């Protein structure tokens, strides 16, 4: 079951709450771009594992809500569309980076082998020259830039 709720981080009304089962929910706010879930509390093993792998910027941007859930910037990677991630030096100097995917040409395919699959290559790659930056509150525009808002 899913519904729109008020975001505990930014207070916006574009937060998608999904109940996976009675013990587990996820939240993804389309306004600020931050996500959390039922397991993202500072005392959980899931949280500790995530924090051990995340870049410093993501740790710096983390936010604990009144219920104790920790919110982090989302990372989107849609192979044929593009990707979105938080980019910057610290919580006072960052933006959303949105990068478009482009088709890998026949001439360049050997540069993009699929690990563990000899003779197979990726068909799409992220093109850094097609990166656009968006302010925190413009997350929806970043989603629109990589064309993931409209269903195919």
N, C-alpha and C positions, 0 to 999 in steps of 0.2 A: 504494500500500500504506500502511496506517495501523496504528499500534499505540500503546498507552499505555506511557510511559517515565517515569523519574524526572525531575522538573523541575530543570534546572541552576541556576535562580534561587532557588527556594524549598525544593527538596528533597522536594516533595510527589509523590504517585504518580498524579496525574490529568493528566499532560501528554500531549496527543495529538501524536504525531509522524506527519507525512504525507510520504511520499516521492513527489514529483511526477515526478522523473526521476533518473537516477543522480547528477546534479550539483546537484540542488536539493531541499531538504527544508524543511518548515515545522514549527514547534512552537507549540502554544497550550495553556497550562496553565489548567485549569478550577478549580484551587485558588486561585492568586494572580491570575489574569487577564492575565498577561503573555504576549507573543508574540515570536517571532523567526523568522528564516529563514536559509538558507545565505548569502544576500547581505548580511546585516546585520553586517558587520565594519567597524571604524573606518576601514579603508583603502579600502573600496569606494565607488564612485560612488553606488550605491543608498543606502547609509547617509548619505552627505553630502547627497544630495537630500532624504531624509526629515527629517534634522535641520534643514535650512533652512526647512522648512514647519511643523514641530511647535511647539505652545505650550511656553513655558518649563517648565511643570510636567512635561510628558512628558520633556523633556531632563533635568530634575532627577531624575526617577525611573528613568532609563535604568540598566541594569545590564549589565556585561560579564562573561560567564562564563569559565571556565578555558580554553575553546576559542577565545575571542576573539569570540564572537557577542554582539551587543548586544540585550538584551531591553527591550521597551517595553510600557507598559500598552496593552491592546487598546481598540479603539473599535468598538462594535457598533451598527449601524443597520438595523433590520428594519422597513420602512415600515408594516406593518399591526400590529406588535407594540410596538415601542419602541426605545430606544437606551440604551447604557451607555457611560460614559466616565469617566476620572479627573477629579476635581474637587477643587480646593483651592489653597492658597497656596504650598506647597512640599512637599518629600519628607517633612517631619516633621508636616505638617498637611494630609492629604488623605483622601478616601474615593471609593468608586465611586458615581456618580450614575446612577440608573436612572429613565428617563422613559417613561411609557406613551404609546402612540399612541392617538388618538381619531379617529373618523370626522369628516370636514369636513362641516358641515351645508350645506344649499342656501343658506341666508342668508349664510354666511361664505365661500363658495367663491371669490368674487372676490378675497379677500385672499391666496389661495394659487395664483397662476398658475404653470403649468409654463413655465420659460424656453424661448423659441424655439418655443413651440406656441400660437399665438394662439387664444384661445377655449377652451383646455384648462386644467383645474385639478387640483391634487392631490386625492385622495380621503381621504387620511389626513394628520394632522399630529401633532407631538409636543406634549403638553400639560404645560407647566411646573408646573401645579398638581398633577400626578400624579407628581412626582419624589420618590423615596425614596433615602436614602443608606445605603451599606453599607460596613463596614470592609473592608480589603484582603483578609483571609482569608475574607470572606463573598461572594466573587465569584459562586459557584454560586447563592446566594440571590438575587443581583441578576438572574442569568439566569432564575431561576424567576419573579421578580416580573414580568418582561416576557413571560413564558410562551414562551420559546424552547427549553426543555429537552425538552418532550414533542412528539413528531411530530404533525402535524395529521392 
